[in-house]
Amino acid sequence: MKANLLDELLKITDEEQAILQQKTEIKKDIYTSQAVFVIESEKFLSKDKMIMLRKHTRFINFPKHRHNYIEINYVLNGQLKQRVGNEEICLKKGELLFLNQHIEHEIEACAKEDIVINFIIQPQFFEFIFSYLSSDNLISNFIINSLYNHTQNGQYLYYAVSEVAQIQELINKMMEEIMNPSLLSDSTIKLYMGLLMIELIKNSDHLKPNEQSPANHYIMVEAMKYIELQYQNASLYELAEKLNQPHYALSKNIKNATKYTFKELLQEKRLNKAKHLLEGTTIPITEIAELVGYDNISYFYKIFKNKYGLTPKKFREQPIN
């Protein structure tokens, strides 16, 4: 099935044929109605859809531009060379690049064998899909902040996932659904994209470092993973030592990237865990406090009530809806 899809995508489109014959520049009116080169989702995506894909046009350089949507570059075959912000990136077969709507990039002309799929995604889709993920998943919170934000910061996420079979399978399923639609394709594509985000969160160790964002994405994801796994005994100093970072610089980067301090993120994780234990177990409250990292029961009661409006005892006693 993948081979048939590749054969179909290797065919030269009308736009590519015109480029080969006339050696013209990119016709910007195909992509935008604006004076500045901002590629518009409206040119390719109907109002009732959140996700679409388009084969990247080969044989011509794309000048510097950005999008009014979130784009995923996926290399099905060959490679994709581009300049993203101030960095040169060569995306290889099977790799993914997320570009938020504020990042500028310019692309080197692709050869015939370079088949790149551009997923065009409305930003609100990520708000929608992440609302279904666990609210105490710090990694997903950081990723959605990178993708969907109102700060006008250009950011990208580079995933070297060519060897992750689950991710490759999901992408190919999405391509098949979009290129060969059926009655339930729209719902199926949304489901696959949600599953793809979950797999990317699970495989965050494949996120490659970059210097584009105010704080290095790799370091930030490692920090989030550390809190997720070591919340009981986590400390900023231990994390800084693990990441070979000065603790004061790491603290500043965490605040800049997430809008929260390390202490606030750690407390959020611990209280969410305590909440789940109160709801789903009969473990004594003093023991729960210790399990989530607090040896001062009075302090635990105080911060729990500040967050949830009830003491842990009252919270446990309230009827389940």
KEFIMAR-953411 format. One record per residue: y, x, z of N, C-alpha, C in turn; chain. Coordinates in nm, 3 decimals, padded with zeros to 5 digits. Example, Ala and Ser with C-alpha at 12.3 -4.5 7.8 and 13.67 -1.06 7.14 Angstrom:
// KEFIMAR-953411
-00.569,01.319,00.780,-00.450,01.230,00.780,-00.330,01.320,00.780,A
-00.225,01.285,00.708,-00.106,01.367,00.714,00.003,01.290,00.787,A
This chain:
// KEFIMAR-953411
-00.120,00.083,00.000,00.000,00.000,00.000,00.126,00.087,00.000,A
00.128,00.193,00.084,00.242,00.282,00.089,00.261,00.354,-00.044,A
00.151,00.395,-00.108,00.160,00.463,-00.237,00.221,00.371,-00.342,A
00.180,00.244,-00.343,00.237,00.148,-00.437,00.386,00.129,-00.412,A
00.424,00.125,-00.286,00.565,00.109,-00.251,00.644,00.230,-00.297,A
00.592,00.350,-00.277,00.659,00.472,-00.321,00.674,00.474,-00.472,A
00.569,00.437,-00.544,00.576,00.431,-00.691,00.687,00.338,-00.736,A
00.701,00.225,-00.667,00.804,00.129,-00.704,00.943,00.186,-00.677,A
00.957,00.255,-00.565,01.087,00.308,-00.528,01.127,00.431,-00.610,A
01.030,00.500,-00.667,01.061,00.615,-00.753,01.122,00.574,-00.886,A
01.108,00.447,-00.922,01.165,00.399,-01.047,01.318,00.409,-01.042,A
01.377,00.442,-01.154,01.522,00.459,-01.162,01.590,00.322,-01.174,A
01.685,00.296,-01.087,01.757,00.169,-01.089,01.865,00.171,-01.197,A
01.923,00.055,-01.224,02.032,00.047,-01.323,02.151,00.133,-01.281,A
02.183,00.129,-01.153,02.294,00.211,-01.103,02.265,00.359,-01.124,A
02.143,00.401,-01.093,02.106,00.541,-01.111,02.105,00.581,-01.259,A
02.060,00.490,-01.344,02.058,00.518,-01.487,02.199,00.541,-01.540,A
02.293,00.459,-01.495,02.433,00.475,-01.536,02.488,00.609,-01.489,A
02.450,00.650,-01.368,02.495,00.779,-01.315,02.440,00.893,-01.400,A
02.313,00.886,-01.437,02.250,00.990,-01.518,02.312,00.999,-01.657,A
02.347,00.886,-01.713,02.401,00.884,-01.849,02.549,00.920,-01.854,A
02.624,00.871,-01.756,02.769,00.886,-01.764,02.825,00.993,-01.671,A
02.742,01.042,-01.578,02.786,01.143,-01.481,02.913,01.098,-01.407,A
02.919,00.969,-01.378,03.038,00.913,-01.314,03.034,00.936,-01.163,A
03.147,00.911,-01.099,03.153,00.913,-00.954,03.099,00.780,-00.900,A
03.077,00.779,-00.770,03.034,00.654,-00.707,03.139,00.545,-00.732,A
03.093,00.429,-00.772,03.182,00.315,-00.790,03.199,00.247,-00.654,A
03.310,00.275,-00.591,03.329,00.230,-00.453,03.332,00.079,-00.440,A
03.371,00.008,-00.548,03.378,-00.137,-00.536,03.241,-00.202,-00.519,A
03.133,-00.125,-00.547,02.999,-00.175,-00.519,02.975,-00.183,-00.369,A
03.044,-00.097,-00.296,03.016,-00.079,-00.154,03.124,-00.131,-00.061,A
03.249,-00.140,-00.109,03.357,-00.178,-00.020,03.468,-00.250,-00.095,A
03.543,-00.331,-00.022,03.664,-00.394,-00.077,03.788,-00.334,-00.011,A
03.769,-00.230,00.069,03.879,-00.168,00.142,03.930,-00.045,00.069,A
04.053,-00.006,00.101,04.111,00.113,00.040,04.041,00.239,00.091,A
04.012,00.243,00.221,03.934,00.353,00.276,03.786,00.325,00.249,A
03.706,00.430,00.246,03.565,00.412,00.209,03.485,00.374,00.333,A
03.483,00.244,00.362,03.400,00.187,00.467,03.300,00.095,00.400,A
03.173,00.135,00.397,03.072,00.051,00.333,03.051,-00.075,00.416,A
03.057,-00.189,00.348,03.057,-00.318,00.416,02.920,-00.385,00.407,A
02.874,-00.434,00.520,02.744,-00.502,00.523,02.746,-00.626,00.434,A
02.864,-00.687,00.419,02.876,-00.810,00.340,02.837,-00.788,00.193,A
02.842,-00.664,00.148,02.807,-00.634,00.009,02.655,-00.643,-00.014,A
02.577,-00.634,00.094,02.432,-00.629,00.078,02.357,-00.730,00.165,A
02.424,-00.778,00.270,02.355,-00.857,00.372,02.419,-00.995,00.380,A
02.341,-01.099,00.357,02.394,-01.235,00.366,02.427,-01.267,00.511,A
02.515,-01.365,00.532,02.566,-01.396,00.666,02.458,-01.441,00.763,A
02.348,-01.495,00.711,02.243,-01.547,00.799,02.137,-01.441,00.832,A
02.158,-01.317,00.789,02.060,-01.212,00.815,02.121,-01.100,00.899,A
02.037,-01.038,00.981,02.082,-00.927,01.065,02.036,-00.792,01.012,A
01.927,-00.790,00.933,01.867,-00.665,00.891,01.837,-00.670,00.741,A
01.868,-00.562,00.673,01.833,-00.549,00.532,01.808,-00.402,00.504,A
01.739,-00.372,00.395,01.726,-00.233,00.356,01.768,-00.216,00.211,A
01.806,-00.094,00.179,01.847,-00.061,00.044,01.806,00.083,00.016,A
01.751,00.107,-00.101,01.718,00.244,-00.139,01.847,00.320,-00.165,A
01.858,00.437,-00.105,01.977,00.519,-00.125,01.985,00.564,-00.272,A
02.104,00.552,-00.329,02.125,00.588,-00.469,02.116,00.740,-00.487,A
02.032,00.782,-00.579,02.008,00.925,-00.603,02.103,00.980,-00.710,A
02.095,01.112,-00.730,02.158,01.185,-00.840,02.309,01.201,-00.830,A
02.370,01.166,-00.718,02.514,01.175,-00.706,02.553,01.199,-00.561,A
02.658,01.279,-00.541,02.709,01.301,-00.407,02.783,01.177,-00.357,A
02.758,01.142,-00.232,02.834,01.034,-00.170,02.948,01.096,-00.091,A
03.072,01.060,-00.121,03.184,01.117,-00.044,03.185,01.067,00.100,A
03.269,01.127,00.180,03.278,01.092,00.322,03.307,00.942,00.338,A
03.229,00.879,00.424,03.244,00.736,00.447,03.185,00.700,00.582,A
03.212,00.578,00.625,03.143,00.521,00.740,03.104,00.378,00.705,A
03.052,00.303,00.803,03.003,00.168,00.776,03.062,00.070,00.877,A
03.059,-00.058,00.845,03.097,-00.156,00.947,02.972,-00.216,01.011,A
02.862,-00.145,01.001,02.734,-00.184,01.058,02.663,-00.060,01.110,A
02.549,-00.078,01.172,02.466,00.035,01.214,02.366,00.064,01.104,A
02.354,00.190,01.070,02.263,00.229,00.961,02.153,00.319,01.015,A
02.033,00.298,00.963,01.923,00.391,00.986,01.887,00.455,00.853,A
01.897,00.586,00.844,01.842,00.659,00.730,01.697,00.693,00.760,A
01.608,00.659,00.669,01.466,00.693,00.685,01.419,00.759,00.556,A
01.362,00.879,00.569,01.315,00.952,00.451,01.169,00.917,00.427,A
01.145,00.841,00.322,01.009,00.804,00.284,00.941,00.918,00.210,A
01.020,00.993,00.133,00.966,01.104,00.055,01.077,01.205,00.030,A
01.043,01.332,00.030,01.143,01.435,00.003,01.229,01.465,00.123,A
01.362,01.467,00.103,01.455,01.502,00.210,01.591,01.439,00.183,A
01.679,01.448,00.283,01.816,01.399,00.270,01.907,01.499,00.339,A
01.996,01.561,00.260,02.093,01.656,00.315,02.228,01.586,00.328,A
02.287,01.597,00.447,02.416,01.533,00.468,02.495,01.606,00.576,A
02.624,01.579,00.575,02.712,01.629,00.681,02.753,01.509,00.765,A
02.715,01.510,00.892,02.743,01.399,00.983,02.844,01.448,01.085,A
02.964,01.390,01.082,03.069,01.444,01.166,03.097,01.587,01.124,A
03.073,01.679,01.215,03.093,01.822,01.184,02.962,01.898,01.170,A
02.851,01.827,01.162,02.721,01.894,01.162,02.645,01.873,01.032,A
02.578,01.979,00.987,02.492,01.973,00.869,02.352,01.932,00.913,A
02.296,01.832,00.849,02.163,01.782,00.884,02.079,01.770,00.758,A
01.957,01.820,00.767,01.860,01.799,00.660,01.748,01.713,00.717,A
01.751,01.587,00.682,01.653,01.491,00.732,01.527,01.504,00.647,A
01.413,01.523,00.713,01.287,01.546,00.643,01.201,01.419,00.638,A
01.096,01.424,00.560,01.007,01.310,00.541,00.959,01.256,00.676,A
00.976,01.125,00.693,00.929,01.059,00.815,01.028,01.060,00.929,A
01.145,01.123,00.910,01.243,01.130,01.019,01.346,01.017,01.007,A
01.409,00.987,01.122,01.506,00.878,01.131,01.640,00.928,01.180,A
01.747,00.873,01.125,01.881,00.902,01.174,01.955,00.770,01.193,A
01.992,00.741,01.319,02.075,00.624,01.349,02.221,00.667,01.340,A
02.303,00.588,01.271,02.446,00.614,01.261,02.520,00.491,01.312,A
02.604,00.508,01.415,02.679,00.391,01.457,02.797,00.368,01.363,A
02.868,00.260,01.381,02.968,00.220,01.281,03.095,00.303,01.286,A
03.102,00.401,01.376,03.224,00.482,01.389,03.206,00.626,01.338,A
03.085,00.664,01.300,03.060,00.803,01.257,03.080,00.815,01.106,A
03.143,00.923,01.064,03.160,00.950,00.922,03.052,01.047,00.876,A
03.005,01.027,00.753,02.912,01.124,00.695,02.929,01.128,00.545,A
02.889,01.241,00.487,02.888,01.258,00.342,02.754,01.315,00.302,A
02.705,01.273,00.185,02.565,01.297,00.149,02.555,01.375,00.019,A
02.469,01.476,00.021,02.442,01.555,-00.098,02.351,01.477,-00.193,A
02.373,01.494,-00.323,02.295,01.420,-00.422,02.145,01.441,-00.402,A
02.071,01.332,-00.404,01.926,01.337,-00.391,01.860,01.359,-00.527,A
01.748,01.432,-00.526,01.669,01.449,-00.648,01.579,01.327,-00.668,A
01.511,01.324,-00.781,01.429,01.207,-00.814,01.323,01.181,-00.708,A
01.265,01.286,-00.652,01.156,01.268,-00.555,01.206,01.236,-00.414,A
01.337,01.241,-00.394,01.394,01.212,-00.262,01.416,01.060,-00.248,A
01.327,00.997,-00.176,01.338,00.852,-00.157,01.381,00.826,-00.012,A
01.503,00.776,00.001,01.562,00.750,00.132,01.589,00.601,00.144,A
01.546,00.543,00.253,01.568,00.401,00.279,01.679,00.388,00.382,A
01.781,00.310,00.347,01.890,00.281,00.440,01.870,00.141,00.497,A
01.845,00.133,00.626,01.839,00.004,00.694,01.981,-00.035,00.734,A
02.023,-00.152,00.693,02.156,-00.205,00.723,02.138,-00.309,00.834,A
02.198,-00.284,00.950,02.172,-00.368,01.067,02.304,-00.410,01.131,A
02.320,-00.539,01.152,02.439,-00.588,01.221,02.436,-00.540,01.366,A
02.547,-00.488,01.417,02.548,-00.435,01.554,02.499,-00.534,01.659,A
02.528,-00.663,01.641,02.490,-00.760,01.743,02.338,-00.774,01.756,A
02.263,-00.728,01.656,02.118,-00.733,01.667,02.070,-00.650,01.787,A
02.135,-00.536,01.809,02.091,-00.448,01.918,02.124,-00.510,02.054,A
02.237,-00.580,02.064,02.264,-00.655,02.187,02.156,-00.758,02.210,A
02.118,-00.826,02.103,02.015,-00.931,02.110,01.881,-00.873,02.154,A
01.837,-00.767,02.090,01.703,-00.716,02.116,01.695,-00.645,02.252,A
01.802,-00.574,02.290,01.797,-00.503,02.417,01.807,-00.598,02.536,A
01.855,-00.720,02.512,01.861,-00.818,02.621,01.720,-00.857,02.667,A
01.619,-00.830,02.584,01.481,-00.863,02.618,01.408,-00.748,02.686,A
01.472,-00.632,02.690,01.410,-00.518,02.756,01.448,-00.516,02.903,A
01.372,-00.444,02.981,01.395,-00.437,03.125,01.537,-00.388,03.154,A
01.605,-00.459,03.242,01.743,-00.424,03.273,01.754,-00.292,03.350,A
01.644,-00.243,03.405,01.650,-00.116,03.477,01.600,-00.001,03.393,A
01.592,-00.021,03.261,01.551,00.087,03.172,01.675,00.167,03.134,A
01.697,00.278,03.203,01.819,00.355,03.183,01.824,00.417,03.045,A
01.708,00.452,02.989,01.707,00.514,02.856,01.755,00.414,02.752,A
01.703,00.292,02.759,01.745,00.192,02.661,01.893,00.160,02.678,A
01.941,00.158,02.803,02.083,00.132,02.826,02.169,00.241,02.762,A
02.123,00.365,02.773,02.200,00.475,02.713,02.199,00.467,02.561,A
02.082,00.434,02.504,02.072,00.427,02.359,02.160,00.315,02.305,A
02.156,00.198,02.369,02.239,00.088,02.317,02.387,00.121,02.334,A
02.423,00.195,02.437,02.562,00.235,02.453,02.604,00.328,02.338,A
02.510,00.409,02.290,02.539,00.497,02.178,02.555,00.418,02.049,A
02.469,00.317,02.032,02.468,00.242,01.907,02.574,00.133,01.902,A
02.593,00.065,02.014,02.679,-00.053,02.016,02.786,-00.032,02.121,A
02.905,00.010,02.077,03.011,00.034,02.173,03.145,-00.002,02.112,A
03.242,-00.017,02.197,03.376,-00.056,02.153,03.476,00.059,02.172,A
03.427,00.181,02.188,03.514,00.293,02.217,03.557,00.367,02.091,A
03.503,00.327,01.976,03.535,00.393,01.849,03.481,00.535,01.843,A
03.386,00.569,01.928,03.326,00.702,01.924,03.219,00.708,01.817,A
03.231,00.806,01.726,03.126,00.826,01.626,03.006,00.894,01.687,A
02.891,00.830,01.681,02.771,00.887,01.741,02.651,00.868,01.649,A
02.555,00.958,01.663,02.430,00.941,01.590,02.312,00.985,01.678,A
02.195,00.934,01.643,02.071,00.969,01.713,01.970,01.014,01.609,A
01.921,01.136,01.622,01.832,01.198,01.524,01.691,01.207,01.584,A
01.600,01.129,01.528,01.462,01.125,01.577,01.368,01.196,01.481,A
01.306,01.304,01.528,01.207,01.378,01.449,01.069,01.318,01.482,A
01.036,01.206,01.417,00.918,01.127,01.454,00.817,01.118,01.339,A
00.818,01.217,01.252,00.729,01.211,01.135,00.581,01.209,01.173,A
00.549,01.261,01.292,00.409,01.267,01.336,00.371,01.153,01.429,A
00.462,01.060,01.456,00.433,00.949,01.546,00.383,00.831,01.463,A
00.253,00.809,01.465,00.189,00.712,01.375,00.241,00.570,01.396,A
00.263,00.530,01.523,00.307,00.393,01.550,00.443,00.365,01.487,A
00.531,00.463,01.492,00.665,00.446,01.435,00.659,00.440,01.283,A
00.580,00.527,01.223,00.568,00.527,01.077,00.508,00.394,01.029,A
00.411,00.344,01.104,00.347,00.217,01.066,00.445,00.101,01.073,A
00.526,00.097,01.178,00.623,-00.012,01.193,00.728,-00.009,01.082,A
00.774,00.109,01.046,00.875,00.120,00.940,00.818,00.074,00.808,A
00.695,00.114,00.779,00.632,00.072,00.654,00.609,-00.079,00.649,A
00.574,-00.136,00.764,00.557,-00.282,00.769,00.690,-00.353,00.742,A
00.799,-00.300,00.797,00.930,-00.360,00.772,00.968,-00.350,00.625,A
00.942,-00.235,00.564,00.975,-00.218,00.423,00.896,-00.316,00.337,A
00.770,-00.334,00.369,00.687,-00.428,00.293,00.740,-00.570,00.306,A
00.778,-00.610,00.428,00.828,-00.745,00.451,00.958,-00.771,00.377,A
01.047,-00.670,00.378,01.177,-00.688,00.315,01.165,-00.688,00.162,A
01.077,-00.604,00.110,01.065,-00.593,-00.035,00.973,-00.700,-00.094,A
00.885,-00.755,-00.011,00.795,-00.863,-00.055,00.803,-00.977,00.046,A
00.916,-01.047,00.049,00.939,-01.146,00.156,00.849,-01.268,00.147,A
00.821,-01.323,00.265,00.746,-01.447,00.277,00.827,-01.543,00.364,A
00.772,-01.658,00.395,00.844,-01.760,00.470,00.891,-01.711,00.607,A
00.808,-01.630,00.673,00.839,-01.585,00.809,00.890,-01.441,00.814,A
00.931,-01.387,00.701,00.970,-01.246,00.696,01.088,-01.212,00.787,A
01.190,-01.299,00.790,01.307,-01.269,00.874,01.269,-01.251,01.020,A
01.188,-01.343,01.071,01.144,-01.334,01.211,01.054,-01.212,01.231,A
00.968,-01.185,01.134,00.876,-01.072,01.144,00.952,-00.940,01.147,A
01.054,-00.928,01.064,01.134,-00.805,01.057,01.206,-00.781,01.189,A
01.262,-00.885,01.249,01.328,-00.871,01.378,01.230,-00.824,01.485,A
01.110,-00.881,01.480,01.006,-00.841,01.575,00.969,-00.694,01.557,A
00.948,-00.653,01.432,00.914,-00.513,01.406,01.026,-00.418,01.450,A
01.152,-00.457,01.425,01.263,-00.371,01.465,01.270,-00.359,01.617,A
01.244,-00.469,01.687,01.240,-00.463,01.833,01.129,-00.370,01.881,A
01.012,-00.380,01.819,00.901,-00.291,01.854,00.934,-00.146,01.821,A
01.006,-00.125,01.710,01.047,00.011,01.675,01.137,00.069,01.783,A
01.232,-00.010,01.834,01.320,00.040,01.939,01.242,00.076,02.065,A
01.142,-00.005,02.098,01.059,00.025,02.215,00.983,00.156,02.194,A
00.928,00.176,02.075,00.856,00.300,02.046,00.948,00.421,02.050,A
01.073,00.404,02.003,01.167,00.515,02.007,01.204,00.550,02.151,A
01.217,00.449,02.236,01.243,00.474,02.378,01.126,00.550,02.440,A
01.003,00.507,02.407,00.883,00.574,02.458,00.872,00.717,02.408,A
00.926,00.742,02.289,00.917,00.876,02.228,01.053,00.947,02.231,A
01.127,00.928,02.338,01.260,00.988,02.346,01.256,01.140,02.350,A
01.138,01.199,02.375,01.127,01.344,02.369,01.138,01.396,02.225,A
01.132,01.305,02.125,01.150,01.343,01.985,01.296,01.331,01.941,A
01.384,01.299,02.033,01.526,01.290,02.001,01.584,01.431,01.996,A
01.638,01.470,01.881,01.685,01.607,01.864,01.826,01.623,01.920,A
01.854,01.740,01.978,01.988,01.764,02.034,02.096,01.756,01.927,A
02.214,01.707,01.966,02.329,01.716,01.877,02.454,01.724,01.963,A
02.559,01.777,01.903,02.683,01.797,01.977,02.791,01.695,01.941,A
02.752,01.587,01.870,02.852,01.494,01.821,02.913,01.410,01.931,A
02.830,01.364,02.023,02.880,01.276,02.128,02.944,01.359,02.239,A
03.026,01.296,02.325,03.091,01.369,02.433,02.992,01.444,02.521,A
02.877,01.387,02.544,02.772,01.456,02.618,02.649,01.465,02.529,A
02.582,01.579,02.534,02.467,01.602,02.448,02.361,01.493,02.471,A
02.320,01.426,02.361,02.224,01.316,02.373,02.092,01.362,02.434,A
02.047,01.479,02.394,01.918,01.528,02.445,01.924,01.543,02.596,A
02.029,01.607,02.644,02.044,01.627,02.788,02.054,01.493,02.860,A
02.129,01.399,02.800,02.146,01.270,02.865,02.014,01.192,02.873,A
01.936,01.193,02.765,01.809,01.123,02.768,01.715,01.187,02.869,A
01.717,01.321,02.877,01.635,01.389,02.978,01.680,01.350,03.119,A
01.811,01.334,03.137,01.862,01.292,03.268,01.816,01.151,03.302,A
01.820,01.062,03.203,01.775,00.925,03.225,01.625,00.921,03.258,A
01.548,00.999,03.185,01.403,01.005,03.210,01.374,01.059,03.350,A
01.451,01.158,03.392,01.433,01.215,03.525,01.454,01.109,03.632,A
01.561,01.031,03.620,01.589,00.925,03.718,01.479,00.819,03.715,A
01.435,00.781,03.594,01.329,00.682,03.581,01.202,00.724,03.655,A
01.166,00.851,03.642,01.038,00.898,03.695,01.046,00.952,03.837,A
01.160,01.008,03.875,01.172,01.078,04.003,01.270,01.012,04.098,A
01.294,00.880,04.079,01.399,00.813,04.155,01.381,00.822,04.307,A
01.257,00.836,04.353,01.235,00.840,04.498,01.300,00.961,04.564,A
01.293,01.076,04.495,01.344,01.200,04.554,01.444,01.272,04.464,A
01.499,01.201,04.365,01.586,01.266,04.267,01.714,01.318,04.331,A
01.762,01.431,04.278,01.891,01.485,04.321,01.960,01.548,04.201,A
02.090,01.542,04.201,02.168,01.599,04.091,02.144,01.749,04.079,A
02.130,01.816,04.191,02.112,01.962,04.190,01.978,02.000,04.128,A
01.873,01.925,04.162,01.742,01.953,04.103,01.745,01.928,03.952,A
01.807,01.817,03.911,01.818,01.785,03.769,01.896,01.894,03.694,A
02.007,01.938,03.753,02.088,02.042,03.689,02.007,02.170,03.671,A
01.924,02.202,03.770,01.839,02.321,03.759,01.735,02.305,03.649,A
01.675,02.185,03.639,01.575,02.159,03.535,01.635,02.171,03.395,A
01.759,02.125,03.381,01.824,02.124,03.249,01.907,02.250,03.224,A
01.906,02.340,03.321,01.981,02.466,03.308,02.129,02.438,03.283,A
02.184,02.344,03.361,02.323,02.303,03.348,02.393,02.319,03.483,A
02.519,02.360,03.485,02.595,02.357,03.611,02.602,02.213,03.661,A
02.580,02.191,03.789,02.573,02.056,03.841,02.703,01.979,03.820,A
02.817,02.049,03.830,02.945,01.980,03.814,02.966,01.937,03.669,A
02.921,02.020,03.572,02.934,01.984,03.430,02.840,01.869,03.395,A
02.718,01.874,03.450,02.622,01.766,03.426,02.674,01.635,03.483,A
02.730,01.640,03.604,02.785,01.520,03.666,02.895,01.459,03.580,A
02.982,01.542,03.527,03.092,01.495,03.441,03.038,01.435,03.312,A
02.937,01.500,03.251,02.880,01.450,03.126,02.811,01.316,03.145,A
02.741,01.301,03.256,02.674,01.174,03.285,02.778,01.063,03.298,A
02.886,01.090,03.367,02.992,00.989,03.385,03.057,00.955,03.251,A
03.083,01.056,03.169,03.147,01.032,03.039,03.057,00.950,02.946,A
02.927,00.978,02.951,02.834,00.912,02.857,02.794,00.773,02.900,A
02.786,00.749,03.031,02.731,00.622,03.079,02.833,00.537,03.155,A
02.947,00.596,03.190,03.051,00.531,03.271,03.009,00.517,03.418,A
02.895,00.576,03.454,02.848,00.572,03.592,02.822,00.714,03.641,A
02.832,00.734,03.773,02.797,00.863,03.831,02.645,00.873,03.844,A
02.597,00.994,03.865,02.453,01.013,03.889,02.408,00.929,04.008,A
02.486,00.929,04.114,02.451,00.853,04.234,02.441,00.704,04.205,A
02.533,00.652,04.123,02.532,00.509,04.089,02.411,00.474,04.004,A
02.376,00.560,03.909,02.258,00.535,03.825,02.130,00.538,03.910,A
02.124,00.635,04.000,02.007,00.647,04.086,01.995,00.525,04.178,A
02.106,00.483,04.234,02.105,00.365,04.322,02.064,00.240,04.245,A
02.114,00.225,04.121,02.077,00.110,04.038,01.927,00.106,04.015,A
01.869,00.221,03.984,01.724,00.228,03.961,01.648,00.193,04.089,A
01.688,00.250,04.201,01.617,00.227,04.327,01.624,00.079,04.368,A
01.741,00.017,04.357,01.757,-00.121,04.398,01.681,-00.217,04.306,A
01.679,-00.186,04.177,01.598,-00.267,04.086,01.450,-00.259,04.120,A
01.404,-00.139,04.153,01.265,-00.121,04.192,01.236,-00.197,04.322,A
01.328,-00.189,04.418,01.311,-00.261,04.545,01.305,-00.411,04.520,A
01.390,-00.460,04.433,01.392,-00.602,04.399,01.257,-00.647,04.345,A
01.200,-00.569,04.252,01.069,-00.604,04.196,00.959,-00.603,04.302,A
00.966,-00.508,04.395,00.866,-00.501,04.502,00.880,-00.619,04.598,A
01.001,-00.660,04.625,01.023,-00.776,04.713,00.973,-00.904,04.648,A
00.990,-00.915,04.518,00.949,-01.034,04.445,00.798,-01.041,04.425,A
00.735,-00.925,04.404,00.596,-00.928,04.361,00.493,-00.876,04.458,A
00.536,-00.833,04.578,00.440,-00.780,04.675,00.473,-00.833,04.815,A
00.384,-00.805,04.908,00.408,-00.839,05.050,00.430,-00.712,05.132,A
00.461,-00.604,05.067,00.486,-00.477,05.137,00.603,-00.496,05.234,A
00.593,-00.449,05.356,00.703,-00.462,05.453,00.832,-00.401,05.399,A
00.945,-00.460,05.437,01.074,-00.417,05.383,01.105,-00.273,05.419,A
01.071,-00.232,05.541,01.098,-00.093,05.580,01.020,00.004,05.491,A
00.897,-00.035,05.456,00.816,00.049,05.369,00.870,00.052,05.227,A
00.921,-00.063,05.180,00.982,-00.068,05.046,01.103,00.025,05.040,A
01.185,00.023,05.144,01.302,00.112,05.148,01.260,00.257,05.133,A
01.155,00.296,05.204,01.105,00.433,05.195,01.046,00.462,05.057,A
00.974,00.363,04.999,00.912,00.383,04.869,01.014,00.408,04.758,A
01.131,00.345,04.771,01.232,00.363,04.666,01.329,00.476,04.697,A
01.312,00.542,04.812,01.392,00.663,04.836,01.493,00.656,04.948,A
01.488,00.550,05.032,01.586,00.538,05.142,01.514,00.546,05.277,A
01.555,00.643,05.360,01.497,00.653,05.495,01.588,00.589,05.599,A
01.707,00.548,05.556,01.800,00.478,05.646,01.796,00.330,05.613,A
01.724,00.251,05.695,01.702,00.110,05.664,01.831,00.030,05.668,A
01.924,00.065,05.758,02.052,-00.006,05.766,02.133,00.013,05.638,A
02.133,00.136,05.587,02.205,00.163,05.463,02.141,00.088,05.347,A
02.007,00.084,05.345,01.936,00.010,05.240,01.974,-00.138,05.242,A
01.976,-00.197,05.362,02.016,-00.338,05.375,02.157,-00.360,05.322,A
02.247,-00.269,05.355,02.388,-00.284,05.318,02.406,-00.281,05.165,A
02.348,-00.180,05.098,02.370,-00.168,04.954,02.292,-00.276,04.876,A
02.178,-00.318,04.931,02.103,-00.426,04.866,02.184,-00.556,04.869,A
02.243,-00.586,04.984,02.323,-00.708,04.996,02.448,-00.701,04.909,A
02.509,-00.583,04.899,02.627,-00.566,04.813,02.593,-00.597,04.667,A
02.471,-00.561,04.623,02.434,-00.582,04.483,02.386,-00.724,04.458,A
02.303,-00.778,04.546,02.236,-00.906,04.519,02.291,-01.024,04.600,A
02.381,-00.997,04.693,02.442,-01.106,04.770,02.357,-01.158,04.884,A
02.239,-01.102,04.901,02.148,-01.141,05.009,02.087,-01.016,05.071,A
02.049,-01.025,05.198,01.973,-00.916,05.257,01.834,-00.914,05.194,A
01.762,-00.801,05.200,01.626,-00.799,05.147,01.538,-00.909,05.205,A
01.553,-00.938,05.336,01.472,-01.041,05.400,01.503,-01.179,05.341,A
01.632,-01.213,05.328,01.671,-01.342,05.271,01.631,-01.350,05.124,A
01.644,-01.239,05.054,01.607,-01.237,04.913,01.458,-01.271,04.895,A
01.374,-01.213,04.980,01.231,-01.238,04.972,01.198,-01.383,05.010,A
01.274,-01.439,05.101,01.245,-01.573,05.151,01.290,-01.684,05.057,A
01.381,-01.652,04.966,01.435,-01.758,04.878,01.326,-01.808,04.785,A
01.328,-01.939,04.751,01.224,-01.995,04.664,01.228,-01.935,04.525,A
01.112,-01.920,04.465,01.101,-01.867,04.329,01.130,-01.979,04.232,A
01.222,-01.953,04.137,01.257,-02.055,04.037,01.144,-02.075,03.938,A
